[in-house]
Amino acid sequence: MGVSIQLRSDFSAIDLRRLARRSGDPNQTRRLLSLSEIYDGGSRGSAARVGGVGLQIIRDWVLRFNAEGPDGLIDKKPPGAPALLNDPHRKALIEIIESGPLPAIHGVVRWRLADLAQWIWEEFRISVSRQTLGRELGALGYVKLSARPRHHAQDPAAAGAFKKTFQTEWRKSVPRSRQAQP
């Protein structure tokens, strides 16, 4: 059996309970209360029961607490994958969008996400999905605009005749007489 890792000496069980009361993060609160059990002289097993975890996780919490203090017990957002496009790629993308497609060169009359993804592949050899490209363009301030669909057989004259027309002057309605209340 190994030797247990000692907790920092600059905190006490009362300090950790006070921090747990003020904490807005439920996971940090649970971890602080588990560690306060150890400060009170309880075993690591009883601290694991308080936290509802195993002994290995208690050990991990002790290491995080010793290294970073109470803030080390807050879950951090994982960094995620690095961005596929960097600033020079984004600048080139903005330029190509602002200049618009040339049908003779690009083979399209308007940019779609699929067309831009293909252009990025041809230009930089970076494979970007339409969803990722849509997020990138949204972050750059672009929004998707599409024309309102129109049926091919729609008659503009019939649509104009169908519209409701109102008189230029409104007439005030005649007040109705109220019946006497019994």
Buried (B, 14 or more C-beta within 10 A) or exposed (E): EEEEEEBEEEBEBEBBBBBBEEBEEEEBBBBBBBBBBBBBEBEBEBBBBBBEBEEEBBBEBBEBBEEEEBEBBBEEEEEEEEEBBEEEBBEBBBEBBEEEBEEEEBEBEEBEBEBBBBBBEEEBEEEBEEEBBBEBBEEEEBEEEEEEEEEEEEEEEEEEEEEEEEEEEEEEEEEEEEEEEE
